[in-house]
Amino acid sequence: MRTGVIALQGDVSEHVHSLKRAAAHMGIEIEVVPIRRRGTVPSCDVLVLPGGESTTLCRLLSQEGILEELVDAAHRGMPILATCAGLIVLASEGDELVERTGQRLAGVLDIAVRRNAFGRQRESFEAPVEVKGIGTFPAVFIRAPAVERVGEAVEVIATLDGRIVGVQQDNTVAVAFHPELTEDVRLHAYVLSLALGSGTTSSPCTTSSP
């Protein structure tokens, strides 16, 4: 299974590590490739879109011609995991700051997002979050966004203190937190399982290192 990680910003190596650990837990072989320019996305079976600074991330994705390929992949049903700023990038609607900066969003997910909904860098925190189909997850929030509106096609898969922090629309999964900064690889395993057609984390995937 060829798995691409958008490697323009964010915790790229951490996501690569989590994907390889998830695959080992599942007993499957994957090839993980960094994506820095147009042309690689169509050859992948799974994509991961890390966090970073969403305005810069959107600009680089457009500049490198990757944004259109990302949108096309999502519409074709390719499993995608987006984290933190990645959630903002895939949204259809942003807040006033997104509008002010002219940030171009992918519009893959029928959601409205608010940037920095949980505060700035110094307000970073970790909290247990119930993720639908997965269970309690040790979520790390760093300048995290929150989802303020979801369309009919969007399923809410995680909330924290009444705020939506995880959604899924078709095979696109987006969370406001950073699963790659924990030892828990169940979200990465879940997206890999979507590519296998199962969409389940019933494989022997635990929070311990393999």
N, C-alpha and C positions, 0 to 999 in steps of 0.2 A: 504494500500500500504506500503510495507516494504522498507524503504529507508536507505541505508548504507552510513556512512561518514567514509572515511579512517582516522583513528585517531592516526596516527604515528607522525605527525608534523602539525604545522600551526594552522589556526583559526578554530579549530574543533567546539567549543561551538558556535561561531558566525554563522557557517554554519547550525548547528542544529537549532539555533534560527530563521534564515532566512527561513529554510525549513518549520518549524512549522507555521510561520507567513504566508508564501505563501499558505500552505494548508488551513489555516483558511480563507484567502481571497477567495480561490477557493471553499470553502465549502466541502472539502474532508477530510477524516481521514487518517493520516499516522502514521506509527511507525518508529521512527528514531533510528538506532542502530549504535554504534561505532564499527569500524572494526580494530582490532589490530593484528589479526592472521588469518591464513588460515582456511577456512571452512565456513565463514559467507557470503562471496560475492555471492555464487550461490543461496542463499536463498533470495536475495534482488531483488526488481523490479527496483530500481533506485540507482545510486551511485554518490557520490560527492567526488572529489579528491582535497583537499585543497592545498594551497601553502606551502612554507617552504623553505628549502635549497635542491635543486633538487638532488645533488649528494647523500646527506644523505638519502633523501626520496627514491631514487631508490635503495640504498643499503638496507634500512630497508624493502622495499616492497619485494625485492628478498629474503632477509634473512628470512622473515616470511612466504614465500611461497604465498604471495598475488599477486605478479606481474602476474604470470601465470593465476590466476583466473580473474584478471582485464582484461587481454587480451582476455581471452575466453568470458567474459561477453560482451565486446565490439563487438566481432565478432558475438555473438548471438543476437545483437541488443538492449542490455539493455541500456536505456538512462543514459548517464554519463555527469556530469558537472565537468570540471577541471579548476582550477583557478591558475594563475601565475606559480609557479613551477610545478603545476600539468600539465600545457600545455607542459612544457619541457619533463616531464616524458612520456607523451603519443606520443611524436614526433617520427618520423622515422629517423631523421637526426639532429645532433647537430652541434655546432660550434667547433672551434679548442680547446676550453677549455673543452668541453665535451669529445672530443677525448683524450686529454691529461690526463684527470682524469680517463679514462676507464669507464665512466658512461654508464650503461646499460639502454637503452631506451626501452619503450614498443613497439614502432612502430605501434601503433594503428592508428595514424593520418599520412597521407602521406604529411608531412610538414618538412621543415628545420627551426630550430629556432636559435636565437642568445640570449644568456643569458645577463642580465643586459643591454639591448639595450637602455634603457632610463636613465642609470646612476646608481650610488650606492644609498645606503640608504638615504643619505642626500639630494639627488635629487628627493625624493619622491614628488608626486604631485597629485592633483585631477583635472580632466578635463571632460567636457561633451563629450560623444562619441555616435555617431549614431549606434545603433545596429539593424541590419536588422530584421524586424518583431516585434520589441519591441519599437524602438524610441530612443529619447535622454536619455542616461544613465549616472549618475554621477560616473564616473569610478575613482577608487583610484589605482594609480600606485606606487608600492614599489619594487625597484630593478627588474623592469618588463622586461620580455623577449619580443621579437618581432618575428613574422614569416617572414622568408625571401624567402621561396618558398612554393608553394602549388601544389599538384598533381591535376589531372583532377577530382577526386572524392571529392575534398574538396571545400566547399563553403566559401568564405570570408564573414563574417557577421559584421565585425567592423574594422574600420581603424582610425588612429590618425596621422595627419601630414604626410600622405602618407605611414605610416607603418601599417602592418596588426597586429591587436591586438585581433581579434576574428575569429574563424573558426568553421565550423561544417562539419563533415563527417558522414553520416548516422545519428545515434542517439547520437553521441558523440559531445558535445559542449565544446569548450575550449576557455578561454579568458585570456589575459595577465594581467588583473587587478583583483581587489578584490571586487566583488559585496557584499560579506558578511560583509564588513566594512561600508556599507551604509544602509539606511532605505528602499532602493528600492529592492523589492523581485521578480521583474519580471523575472530575469534570472532563479532563482530557480523555479518559477511557470512554466516557459517555459519547463524546463526539466521534471517537474512532469507531465505536460500536454502531453509530448511525451509518457510517460508510459500509459496515458489514451487513447492514439491513436489520439489525436487531434492536438498536436504540435502548439498550439496557445496560445496567452496571452490575448485573448478576455474576459477571466474571470474577475470579478471585483477585479483586483489586482492593487493597487495603491501604491504610494510611502509613504503614511502615515501609521502610526501604526494602527493595527486593534483595 
